[in-house]
Amino acid sequence: MEKVVRAVVLVNSFLLCNAILDLTGTHEIEGVWKSSTILPCIYVPIEDFNQATVVWTLERDQTRVTIIQRDLSGDHTLLTQYRGRVSIQKEIPGNVSLQIKKLEIPDSGHYTCKVTWRAQNDSLITKEVTTTFRVVKVAVSKPIITPGHLGLAVPEGARASLTCSARGSPPISYRWFKGEPGGSAVHLSNQAELVFDPLQSSDVGKYYCQAENRARSLVTEQSDVVQLTVKDFKETMTTSPSIETTAHAATIPDYEQDLQRTTHTSRRIEDISHSTTIPDFEEDEDLNKAMPTTAGTEVTTLAPAAPDHEKDEGRDG
């Protein structure tokens, strides 16, 4: 009787844990091509049941293959095309969601998360949840035209450019046109950048571009029209030639001004020195001529003294 009761208790405990140990996922998910996604697979851990294995499989074209599995030895990616792109979450206990990076179109399919727990009596409980996953492309957005560093008004002869850019799943193709949309526009280029090198007066006009990609179907978007203007080179000059010439002539560096002042001063000193330097005898003569005389006053010029023998002869005579 005790064995029966014990068996009933074990069965009830197993059924209870089997009901509690359940996986939570999402039935359908879409992911964007070339981006990343996470396929949810979550459960609430129970103390008496330890996670034994986690297996993620992919079913496509009625064929099921194992992508990655986790056991006591670690994680193992089994499909070559998924290596380096898939991983099982492990930061939070009970979260065994699958992350896929760099999504490709063939990644679409039915993904199944299967988790096995081991009870204390070595019994195993296995649960699984399936998610239908589809990789889609994002349709191209309305393109934007960006001019080069000189803007939309560029001097003739300079290099100019217009760049067309749009968001969306690659590959995105671009086309450039000159003229009005719907009118007699001329197709110019199939590149994202339209370059004018050098820019000519004939390049003046209106331009627009188109961006195109394939999402669920072919999508084409068109930009707004921009006006490209060619400026004459004279318009870019901020000053006239006469003003520039005057300014250049009047603008003399400081050291040249000092040199000119020094040279001018030296020349004046030299002229004054030359005009005031007179020989001694000329100075004496000029001095005599310059001395003032009054009426009735004689100016006596002293003669040199006579020798002694001449003085004696004079007394004897």
C-alpha positions as CSV (number, residue, x, y, z in Angstrom):
1,M,0.0,0.0,0.0
2,E,2.8,2.4,0.8
3,K,4.4,1.7,-2.5
4,V,1.2,2.6,-4.3
5,V,0.9,5.8,-2.3
6,R,4.5,6.7,-3.1
7,A,4.0,6.0,-6.7
8,V,0.9,8.2,-6.8
9,V,2.8,11.0,-5.2
10,L,5.6,10.7,-7.7
11,V,3.2,10.7,-10.6
12,N,1.3,13.7,-9.2
13,S,4.6,15.6,-8.6
14,F,5.7,14.7,-12.2
15,L,2.4,15.9,-13.6
16,L,2.6,19.1,-11.6
17,C,6.2,19.9,-12.6
18,N,5.3,18.9,-16.2
19,A,2.5,21.5,-16.1
20,I,4.7,24.1,-14.5
21,L,7.8,23.5,-16.8
22,D,6.5,25.1,-19.9
23,L,8.1,27.1,-22.7
24,T,7.0,30.5,-23.9
25,G,7.6,31.6,-27.4
26,T,6.2,33.6,-30.3
27,H,4.2,31.9,-33.0
28,E,5.3,34.2,-35.9
29,I,8.1,36.6,-36.3
30,E,9.5,38.7,-39.2
31,G,13.2,39.8,-39.4
32,V,14.8,42.4,-41.7
33,W,17.4,41.1,-44.2
34,K,21.0,41.8,-43.1
35,S,19.9,42.7,-39.6
36,S,19.6,40.6,-36.4
37,T,16.7,39.0,-34.6
38,I,15.9,36.9,-31.5
39,L,13.5,33.9,-31.4
40,P,12.0,33.7,-27.9
41,C,12.2,30.5,-25.8
42,I,11.7,31.1,-22.1
43,Y,10.7,29.0,-19.1
44,V,10.5,29.4,-15.3
45,P,13.2,27.4,-13.6
46,I,12.2,24.9,-10.9
47,E,14.5,23.9,-8.1
48,D,14.2,20.1,-8.4
49,F,14.6,20.0,-12.2
50,N,17.9,20.8,-13.9
51,Q,18.2,21.8,-17.5
52,A,19.9,19.0,-19.4
53,T,19.9,20.0,-23.1
54,V,18.6,22.7,-25.3
55,V,18.2,22.0,-29.1
56,W,17.2,24.5,-31.8
57,T,16.1,22.9,-35.1
58,L,15.0,24.4,-38.4
59,E,12.4,22.8,-40.7
60,R,12.4,24.0,-44.3
61,D,11.1,22.2,-47.3
62,Q,9.8,19.4,-45.1
63,T,13.4,18.7,-43.8
64,R,14.3,19.3,-40.2
65,V,18.0,19.9,-39.2
66,T,19.7,20.8,-36.0
67,I,21.2,24.3,-36.0
68,I,22.7,24.5,-32.5
69,Q,22.5,22.6,-29.3
70,R,23.6,23.1,-25.7
71,D,24.6,20.3,-23.2
72,L,26.8,20.0,-20.2
73,S,29.9,20.4,-22.4
74,G,28.7,23.7,-23.9
75,D,27.2,25.1,-27.1
76,H,27.7,23.4,-30.5
77,T,26.7,24.9,-33.9
78,L,26.2,22.1,-36.3
79,L,25.3,23.9,-39.5
80,T,28.2,25.5,-41.3
81,Q,26.1,28.4,-42.7
82,Y,25.1,29.4,-39.2
83,R,28.5,29.4,-37.6
84,G,29.4,32.7,-36.1
85,R,25.8,33.9,-36.7
86,V,23.7,32.1,-34.0
87,S,23.9,31.8,-30.2
88,I,21.7,30.7,-27.4
89,Q,21.0,33.2,-24.6
90,K,22.5,32.4,-21.2
91,E,22.6,35.6,-19.2
92,I,19.2,34.9,-17.5
93,P,18.3,31.4,-16.1
94,G,15.4,30.0,-18.1
95,N,16.0,32.2,-21.1
96,V,17.3,30.0,-24.0
97,S,16.2,32.2,-26.8
98,L,18.0,32.0,-30.2
99,Q,19.8,35.0,-31.6
100,I,20.5,35.1,-35.4
101,K,22.8,37.8,-36.9
102,K,23.2,39.0,-40.5
103,L,19.9,37.5,-41.6
104,E,19.8,36.0,-45.0
105,I,16.6,35.1,-47.1
106,P,17.2,31.3,-46.7
107,D,17.0,31.8,-42.9
108,S,13.2,31.8,-43.2
109,G,11.5,28.6,-41.9
110,H,10.0,26.9,-38.8
111,Y,12.3,27.0,-35.8
112,T,11.7,24.7,-32.9
113,C,13.2,25.1,-29.4
114,K,13.3,21.9,-27.4
115,V,14.4,21.8,-23.8
116,T,15.0,18.7,-21.7
117,W,15.1,18.7,-17.8
118,R,16.3,16.0,-15.5
119,A,14.5,15.4,-12.2
120,Q,16.1,14.2,-9.0
121,N,15.0,10.7,-9.7
122,D,16.7,10.9,-13.1
123,S,13.4,11.1,-15.0
124,L,13.4,13.4,-18.0
125,I,10.8,16.0,-19.1
126,T,11.0,17.5,-22.6
127,K,9.1,20.5,-23.9
128,E,9.2,22.4,-27.2
129,V,7.8,25.5,-28.9
130,T,7.9,26.3,-32.6
131,T,8.1,29.7,-34.2
132,T,7.5,30.5,-37.9
133,F,10.2,33.0,-39.0
134,R,10.4,35.0,-42.2
135,V,13.2,37.2,-43.5
136,V,11.9,40.2,-45.3
137,K,13.4,43.2,-47.1
138,V,12.7,46.8,-46.3
139,A,11.4,48.9,-49.2
140,V,13.5,51.8,-50.3
141,S,12.7,55.2,-48.9
142,K,12.4,58.5,-50.7
143,P,15.9,59.5,-51.7
144,I,17.6,62.7,-50.6
145,I,20.0,64.8,-52.7
146,T,23.1,66.2,-51.0
147,P,25.3,68.7,-52.8
148,G,29.0,68.9,-52.5
149,H,30.9,71.3,-50.2
150,L,30.3,74.3,-52.6
151,G,26.5,73.9,-52.5
152,L,24.2,74.3,-55.4
153,A,25.7,77.6,-56.6
154,V,29.2,76.7,-57.9
155,P,31.7,78.8,-59.8
156,E,32.3,77.8,-63.4
157,G,35.3,75.5,-63.8
158,A,35.1,74.2,-60.2
159,R,34.3,70.6,-59.2
160,A,30.7,70.0,-58.2
161,S,28.8,66.9,-57.1
162,L,25.3,65.7,-56.2
163,T,24.8,62.6,-54.1
164,C,21.6,60.5,-54.0
165,S,21.0,58.5,-50.9
166,A,18.1,56.4,-49.6
167,R,17.3,53.9,-46.8
168,G,16.2,50.3,-47.3
169,S,17.5,46.8,-47.8
170,P,20.4,46.5,-50.2
171,P,21.1,46.3,-53.0
172,I,19.7,49.8,-53.9
173,S,20.1,51.1,-57.4
174,Y,20.2,54.8,-58.3
175,R,19.5,56.8,-61.5
176,W,20.1,60.5,-62.2
177,F,18.0,62.8,-64.5
178,K,18.3,66.3,-65.7
179,G,15.0,68.2,-66.3
180,E,11.5,68.0,-64.8
181,P,9.9,64.7,-63.7
182,G,7.3,63.6,-66.2
183,G,8.7,65.9,-68.8
184,S,11.5,65.6,-71.3
185,A,14.1,64.6,-68.6
186,V,17.4,63.2,-69.7
187,H,18.9,60.1,-68.1
188,L,22.4,60.9,-67.0
189,S,23.9,58.2,-64.8
190,N,23.2,55.0,-62.8
191,Q,25.6,55.9,-60.0
192,A,24.7,57.3,-56.6
193,E,27.0,60.3,-57.1
194,L,26.7,62.7,-60.1
195,V,30.0,64.5,-60.6
196,F,30.8,67.7,-62.7
197,D,34.5,68.2,-63.2
198,P,34.8,70.8,-64.3
199,L,31.5,72.5,-64.0
200,Q,30.4,74.3,-67.2
201,S,27.7,76.9,-67.9
202,S,25.8,74.2,-69.9
203,D,25.3,72.3,-66.6
204,V,22.9,74.8,-65.2
205,G,19.5,73.2,-64.7
206,K,17.2,71.1,-62.6
207,Y,18.2,67.6,-61.4
208,Y,16.5,64.7,-59.6
209,C,17.3,61.1,-58.8
210,Q,15.5,57.8,-58.3
211,A,16.2,54.9,-55.9
212,E,15.0,51.4,-56.4
213,N,15.2,48.0,-54.6
214,R,13.2,44.8,-54.3
215,A,11.4,44.0,-51.1
216,R,8.2,41.9,-51.5
217,S,8.1,43.5,-55.0
218,L,10.1,46.1,-57.0
219,V,9.9,49.5,-55.3
220,T,11.0,52.8,-56.9
221,E,11.1,56.2,-55.1
222,Q,11.9,59.6,-56.5
223,S,13.6,62.6,-54.9
224,D,12.6,66.3,-55.0
225,V,14.1,68.5,-57.8
226,V,17.1,70.7,-57.1
227,Q,18.4,73.6,-59.1
228,L,22.1,73.7,-59.9
229,T,23.4,77.2,-60.7
230,V,26.8,78.1,-62.2
231,K,28.3,81.3,-60.9
232,D,30.6,83.6,-62.9
233,F,34.1,83.8,-61.4
234,K,33.8,87.6,-61.0
235,E,30.8,87.2,-58.8
236,T,32.9,85.3,-56.2
237,M,35.3,88.2,-55.7
238,T,34.4,90.2,-52.6
239,T,36.5,93.3,-53.6
240,S,37.0,95.2,-56.9
241,P,40.5,95.4,-58.5
242,S,40.8,99.2,-57.9
243,I,40.2,98.7,-54.2
244,E,42.5,95.8,-54.0
245,T,45.3,97.8,-55.8
246,T,44.8,100.7,-53.4
247,A,44.8,98.5,-50.4
248,H,47.9,96.7,-51.6
249,A,49.7,100.0,-52.2
250,A,48.8,101.4,-48.9
251,T,49.5,98.3,-46.9
252,I,53.2,98.3,-46.0
253,P,54.7,96.1,-43.4
254,D,55.8,97.7,-40.2
255,Y,59.5,96.9,-40.7
256,E,59.4,98.6,-44.1
257,Q,57.9,101.7,-42.6
258,D,60.6,101.8,-39.9
259,L,63.3,101.4,-42.6
260,Q,61.9,104.2,-44.7
261,R,61.7,106.6,-41.7
262,T,65.3,105.7,-40.7
263,T,66.6,106.3,-44.3
264,H,64.8,109.6,-44.6
265,T,66.1,110.9,-41.2
266,S,69.7,109.8,-42.1
267,R,69.5,111.7,-45.4
268,R,68.4,114.9,-43.6
269,I,71.2,114.7,-41.0
270,E,73.7,114.2,-43.8
271,D,72.5,117.3,-45.7
272,I,72.6,119.4,-42.6
273,S,76.1,118.2,-41.7
274,H,77.4,118.9,-45.2
275,S,76.0,122.5,-45.2
276,T,77.3,123.4,-41.7
277,T,80.8,122.0,-42.1
278,I,83.1,124.9,-43.2
279,P,86.9,125.1,-43.1
280,D,88.4,127.0,-40.2
281,F,89.7,129.9,-42.3
282,E,86.3,130.3,-43.9
283,E,84.8,130.4,-40.5
284,D,87.2,133.2,-39.3
285,E,86.5,135.3,-42.4
286,D,82.8,134.9,-42.1
287,L,83.1,135.7,-38.4
288,N,84.8,139.0,-39.1
289,K,82.3,139.9,-41.7
290,A,79.5,139.1,-39.3
291,M,80.7,141.3,-36.4
292,P,78.6,144.4,-36.0
293,T,80.2,147.8,-36.2
294,T,78.8,151.1,-35.0
295,A,79.4,154.6,-36.5
296,G,82.7,156.3,-35.6
297,T,84.2,153.1,-34.3
298,E,87.2,151.7,-35.9
299,V,87.9,148.1,-36.0
300,T,91.6,147.5,-35.5
301,T,93.2,144.4,-36.9
302,L,96.2,143.4,-34.9
303,A,99.3,142.9,-36.9
304,P,101.9,140.3,-36.1
305,A,104.6,141.5,-33.7
306,A,107.9,142.7,-35.4
307,P,111.3,141.2,-34.5
308,D,113.5,142.9,-31.9
309,H,116.1,144.2,-34.5
310,E,113.4,145.9,-36.4
311,K,112.3,147.6,-33.2
312,D,115.8,148.9,-32.5
313,E,116.2,150.3,-36.0
314,G,113.0,152.2,-35.6
315,R,114.2,153.9,-32.5
316,D,117.5,154.9,-34.0
317,G,115.8,156.5,-37.0
